């Protein structure tokens, strides 16, 4: 989920969480993994406030769930990342049906997949189900564009490479209807199992593996709301350097874009501010008619193109999850961050004014350092427009800080991955109207409780659940209870309030979970507990799996199974006040688990980006013999560990052998190759090997030393050295603005590799130093004619302040106001003045320019100056004359300058 995490899903940078998908699911939605537990194991329950309990639903019946939706008739719909939608008749149902199978259309790899789902607001009377998924094809093209090993795990071959040149796909919103209804009206329908699919919207050009599409939801107004990410790289500042695959200006697709003019990559989130191409939906929230997919009345740009009419907000990195506040059309969204901040943004009615949340020029309210350092025109123009041009987050939390002081939730990798309002009545009153939000990387859920105005109050945040698992969606369900889709645990969780009496927690241990006949198993229920201390607990066992808890009341019973089969053994524990809880554990009699073996590669293999890694292995089973083909399932998982670790499932393959190309990812990262062998009874064994990268040392230096340079998202004074993965793509930036070193002004002259001020490099295999060279700037005022308001006495005339000497100076009379002006000879572009004050300096003064006619324009006003060297920058202007106009002296003496220097910018 891209932290850097990246809930994008993540990357925070995260997807899925990204940048999530690096993220942060990095910045930031989902770093996801199909996580399997040993048979019979129970997920560790989250720690919750008093009288709350986490209830586990559909465990073992869903795989990598991303969404859960509840129908008024009791049915529960669960979307899986691969493209399957399952429907359960009720919360108690254990045998779901397949409602839809869109695996062929869905690209399931990294943080891509089926990520959004919503039921029509009149469901089930109107039986339409809306889905949002990564389409395995480009806009208007056929599927599948990229190969799939088994229909569920899609592969991005290298070349082009998921995070190298990128496997370009699109995003889709489709309407699924029962195949028996109105099929004649669905002229563009593609049959997908028991439903028909009608594509409503196809857009969101997605080059890289995260920051794709996200949520779907209906508003009180009956309109459909959706969000999508920027589709850019989570590894580096991306303005279209890698082939400009989405064809953004100013060059055609296939042509690498350069700073400062590039408008690709993450800058697609600012597409509404450019006019060189049609607007895309990347990095936006849209509001559309659910019947047509068109923009609707009340949207900000009713007279624009088709996409402009849809958009109600832009400037987002990865708005992976959002919700609508009950009773309103307010959108509350979590935007997965890049390097530093996670955001919760509020989008209120009316929607007639377009909101720009600032990405990638801003991350939260500060400028985003990597994109700022590249001096991109789109961002520089936005900075010039001032803070009012950007909508600030409603709430943001720093990757290095706790959300709640002293909580046990981690810091570092972060990826906001779910938001939901509580509107029920069973939770305590302080939660009514609270906004629940979760972070995939931190594995915690928080409640932002309402303030006096009824809105969530960022000063009233409570840590609600710790150790919550890999939750990638929060959803309000029956009774208003908050539910979560745990993509890592393969389950849906429900947070239940039990009033004044906590339910006990039933827990089962067993000596074995499978074996040959006859199979004798001893069970242990004594690790069951009750938070209130309402002891003793009583025990009732269903040992034969018939659903009746009538086989034993012993805390530690034994049972012998003589017939082959799978027995769902159940335990019901009851506390002293009559509250009860149940737990189930399957026992497989007449079969033993297989054994998985990885024969290659060994753990001592190291890799660099682009290396092809061959793997092989097998499985054996006492009953089935050698396991082959689909019985052997491989997963390639990227572990990114900038502080705490998060995971991105790269892809999967089946069979005894195969290969994959080591993908690009920021250091520190490592690859886990995981093999699962499954026998005919569904028993499994999993083995894995962890493969470490080959790293190298990259030093950024500047001449002269001390000038700050940017590597990826980090800006530091030079020289500095970073550990990077060999073969990885890195963005470097050198400032083009005037740099001050030892009281002298320098301008950028070029990198030692010949690259532009902001460009990408490929990390070499050996230690390397890359140097940004600077040269002394030309002082436009040097030895030019001057005029002054006054001179203290002979020897302190105006020309002394422009003679290049630090032993001569101009000094005025001892009154306010005073000035000195310099004639540049011709009109020139100027953007900097350096005032080298003597001990008698100006506390308040103006820097003014003129092109003639005695008309002066103030370009910068300085108040509270403290002398020394004042490097005064301002927006570049054309000027022939520049003057310092002193307003207030800092001493009883006049204004005294050793030198007055003027530079172009």
VOMI-552080 format. One record per residue (C-alpha): z, x, y; residue in one letter. Coordinates in steps of 0.5 Angstrom, whole numbers, plus 500, padded with zeros to 3 digits. Layout:
N
ZXYA
...
***
This chain:
905
500500500X
497507506X
506509510X
504514511X
505510507X
501507506X
504496505X
496498509X
497497503X
500502504X
499508508X
503509514X
500512515X
500508508X
495505505X
496498502X
500498504X
496505508X
494507511X
500499501X
496499500X
497509505X
502508509X
505507509X
501500503X
500510514X
501510515X
501505511X
499496505X
499497498X
500503494X
501500488X
501501481X
501497474X
508499472X
510498465X
517498463X
520499456X
520493451X
526489452X
528493459X
531489465X
529490472X
535492476X
537487480X
536488488X
543488492X
544482496X
549478500X
555474497X
553468493X
545470493X
542472487X
535475485X
532470480X
526474476X
520469474X
514470470X
516477468X
510480463X
506474464X
503477471X
500483472X
500487479X
501480483X
499480490X
500473492X
504467490X
503460493X
506453491X
503446490X
507440492X
506438485X
510443482X
504448480X
505455482X
499460483X
499467482X
494472485X
493478481X
490485484X
484485479X
481478482X
485473477X
488467479X
493464474X
497457475X
503456472X
505448471X
512450474X
517455475X
520454468X
513455465X
512461461X
504460459X
500460465X
492458465X
487462468X
485458474X
479463476X
477470474X
473474480X
474481477X
466482477X
466480485X
473484486X
473491487X
480493485X
482500486X
487504491X
489499496X
483494495X
483488491X
485480491X
490481497X
490474500X
490467497X
492460500X
492452498X
489447502X
494444506X
492437503X
493440496X
492437491X
489431494X
484437496X
484442491X
481447494X
484454494X
482460499X
482467497X
481473501X
479480497X
475486497X
468485495X
465490490X
458490495X
456491502X
455485506X
449480504X
449485498X
449484490X
455485486X
458490483X
456495487X
461500484X
462501477X
468498473X
470501466X
473495464X
472489469X
479490472X
479497474X
473499479X
471506480X
469510486X
464515483X
465522487X
460523490X
461519495X
469519493X
474514495X
477518501X
471523502X
465520504X
468513502X
465507497X
463502502X
465495501X
466489505X
471483505X
470476503X
474469504X
472464499X
473457497X
474456490X
474449487X
474446481X
467446478X
467439476X
467437484X
461437489X
457442485X
451439488X
454441495X
455448493X
448451494X
451458495X
456457489X
457463484X
460460478X
467464476X
470461470X
473454471X
472454478X
466455483X
466460489X
463458496X
463464500X
466462507X
466469511X
463476509X
465482514X
470487514X
466494513X
471498509X
469505508X
475508505X
480506500X
485502504X
486498510X
482493508X
483485508X
490482507X
493475509X
490468509X
495462512X
494455514X
497453521X
500446523X
493445527X
489445520X
485451522X
485457517X
488464519X
486471516X
487478518X
484485516X
485492517X
480497520X
477500514X
478507516X
481514513X
488514512X
488522512X
486524519X
484521525X
478517524X
472516529X
466516524X
466523522X
464522515X
457519516X
459513520X
458509514X
459502518X
453504523X
458504529X
455507536X
452511538X
449514532X
446510526X
449510519X
449516516X
450520522X
456523523X
460521530X
463526534X
468526540X
469523545X
463518544X
464516537X
466508536X
467508528X
473509524X
479506526X
476505533X
472499530X
479496531X
477496539X
470493537X
471488542X
471493548X
465496546X
458493547X
453497543X
453493537X
455486534X
463485534X
466486527X
472483524X
476490523X
483490525X
483483527X
486476526X
482470526X
482463527X
477459523X
475452521X
476452513X
470448512X
465452515X
468459517X
466458524X
471460530X
474453533X
476450540X
482454543X
480461541X
479466547X
471467546X
468461545X
461463548X
461470544X
457472538X
459469531X
465474530X
467474537X
468466537X
473467531X
477473533X
484471537X
487478537X
485485535X
487492536X
491492529X
491498524X
493494517X
495487519X
496486511X
501480511X
503475516X
506468517X
506462521X
512460524X
514453521X
512447526X
508452530X
501456530X
505462532X
502468528X
508473526X
505479523X
507486520X
502491522X
502497517X
503504521X
500511521X
505516522X
511514526X
512506527X
512500523X
510493527X
512486527X
507483532X
508475535X
501472537X
503465541X
499459543X
495458547X
490463544X
485462550X
487469552X
485475547X
491480545X
489487544X
495491540X
492497542X
491501535X
488506534X
490509541X
497506541X
502506535X
507501537X
508502545X
507510545X
500513545X
498515538X
498523538X
492524534X
487519537X
490521544X
489529543X
481527541X
480525548X
476519545X
472515551X
475508548X
482510548X
482514555X
479508558X
484504555X
490509557X
487508564X
487501564X
495501564X
500498559X
499491561X
492492557X
496492551X
500487548X
507491545X
510489539X
515484538X
519489534X
518496531X
522501527X
521508527X
519511520X
525516521X
530511523X
534506519X
532499520X
540497520X
545503522X
548505515X
544501510X
542505504X
535503505X
531510505X
527512511X
521517512X
515513508X
515506511X
510500510X
511493512X
509489506X
511482507X
514476512X
516469511X
520464515X
526461512X
526453514X
530450508X
537448508X
540451502X
541458505X
547459510X
546456517X
545463520X
539464516X
535457518X
529460522X
530467520X
524471519X
525475513X
521482512X
520487507X
518494507X
514496500X
516504501X
523503503X
524497497X
528493502X
528486505X
531484512X
533478515X
532477523X
536472524X
535467530X
538468537X
540462542X
533461543X
531459536X
527465535X
528471531X
533476535X
531483534X
539485535X
541480529X
537484523X
541484517X
540488511X
538482506X
536486499X
536493497X
532496491X
528490492X
522493488X
515493490X
514487494X
507486497X
508479499X
514474502X
513467501X
517460502X
517456496X
521450493X
527448497X
525453502X
527459498X
524466499X
520468494X
517475493X
511478489X
513485486X
506488484X
510494481X
515490477X
509485475X
514479477X
515474482X
522474485X
526468488X
532469492X
537463491X
543461494X
549459490X
554456495X
561458494X
560460487X
556466485X
552465478X
554470473X
549475471X
546475464X
544482461X
542483454X
542490450X
540491443X
540497438X
532496437X
527492440X
522492434X
521495427X
519494420X
522488416X
527486414X
529488421X
537488423X
538488430X
545488434X
546485441X
551486446X
552481452X
558485455X
554488460X
554481463X
558480470X
560475475X
561477482X
567472483X
571475478X
571468474X
573471467X
572470462X
565469461X
563465455X
557467451X
551463447X
546466443X
539464441X
537469436X
532466432X
528464439X
527457438X
530455445X
537453443X
543457444X
546455438X
546461434X
552465436X
558465441X
560472439X
559477445X
556482440X
552479435X
547481429X
541478426X
536480421X
529478421X
525477415X
519474417X
514477422X
513475429X
516476436X
522472437X
524471445X
532472444X
536469449X
543469452X
546464456X
553466459X
558461463X
563463468X
570460468X
568455473X
562453469X
556456473X
551459468X
545464467X
540466462X
536472460X
531473455X
529479451X
523479446X
524482439X
518484435X
519484427X
515487422X
512492427X
513498430X
511501437X
505506437X
505513439X
501515445X
499523445X
495526451X
491532449X
488534455X
490536461X
496540460X
501540466X
499547468X
493545470X
492545478X
487541482X
484541489X
480536492X
473535489X
475538482X
473534476X
478533471X
477531464X
482528460X
483526453X
488523448X
489518443X
494513439X
497512432X
500506430X
504505423X
501498422X
494499425X
492506424X
488510430X
488506436X
481507440X
477503445X
481498449X
487500446X
488506450X
489505457X
489511463X
491510470X
490515475X
496515480X
497519487X
504520489X
505521496X
512524498X
512526505X
520524504X
521519499X
515518494X
510512494X
504511489X
497509490X
493507483X
487510484X
483507478X
484506471X
479507465X
480505457X
478510451X
480516448X
477521453X
474521460X
474524467X
475523474X
475527481X
481529484X
481525491X
483527498X
490526500X
495529505X
500534502X
505533499X
501529494X
500530486X
497526481X
500523475X
495521469X
498516465X
496514458X
498507455X
497506447X
498498445X
498496438X
495489436X
502486437X
502488444X
507494443X
506500447X
508507448X
506511455X
506518456X
504522462X
502528465X
504530472X
498535476X
500539482X
495541487X
493548489X
495549496X
494554502X
496555508X
493553515X
495557521X
492554528X
493559533X
490559541X
488564545X
493564550X
498562545X
503557546X
497551548X
499545543X
494543538X
493537533X
493538526X
492531523X
497527526X
502533528X
501536535X
505543536X
505549540X
501554537X
501558533X
504554527X
502554520X
502548515X
501547508X
495543506X
491541499X
485546498X
479542499X
482536503X
479534510X
483535516X
482533523X
484538528X
484537536X
484542542X
486539549X
480539554X
485538560X
487544564X
492548560X
498551564X
500558561X
504563565X
502560572X
495560570X
490554569X
486555563X
480551560X
477550553X
472554551X
471553543X
474554536X
473560532X
469556527X
464553532X
467546532X
467541538X
474540541X
476535536X
473535529X
474535522X
475541517X
475542510X
481546508X
479553505X
482555498X
485561501X
490562507X
486561514X
487562521X
483557526X
483559533X
482555539X
480559545X
481558552X
479561559X
481562566X
479556570X
475557576X
480555582X
475551587X
479553593X
480560592X
478563599X
475557602X
476555609X
482551611X
485547616X
493546617X
497541621X
501547624X
503554623X
510557623X
508564626X
503569626X
502572619X
503565615X
496562617X
493557612X
488562609X
494565606X
495560601X
488560598X
487568598X
489569591X
495573592X
502571591X
505575596X
502572602X
503564604X
502559609X
508556612X
509550617X
513548623X
520545621X
518538622X
515532618X
510531617X
505537615X
499538612X
494543609X
487542607X
481546604X
474545604X
470546598X
464547601X
460542597X
462535594X
465537587X
469533581X
476535582X
482532578X
488538579X
491541584X
496547583X
501548589X
505554588X
511553593X
515558596X
523557597X
521552602X
518546598X
516539599X
520534596X
515528597X
508529599X
501526597X
495529594X
489527598X
481527598X
475526602X
468526602X
467526609X
468522616X
475523616X
477518611X
482520606X
484517599X
491519596X
490520589X
497522587X
504521590X
509526588X
517524590X
523528588X
519534587X
523541585X
519546588X
516552583X
509550581X
507543581X
501542577X
499535580X
493531575X
490525577X
484521575X
477526577X
474524583X
468527587X
471530594X
469536599X
476536602X
483536598X
489536602X
497536601X
500531606X
507533606X
512527607X
519530606X
521537606X
526539601X
530544606X
531545613X
525550613X
518547613X
513547608X
511553605X
505555599X
504561596X
498558593X
494552593X
489551588X
484546586X
481545579X
475540576X
480537571X
***
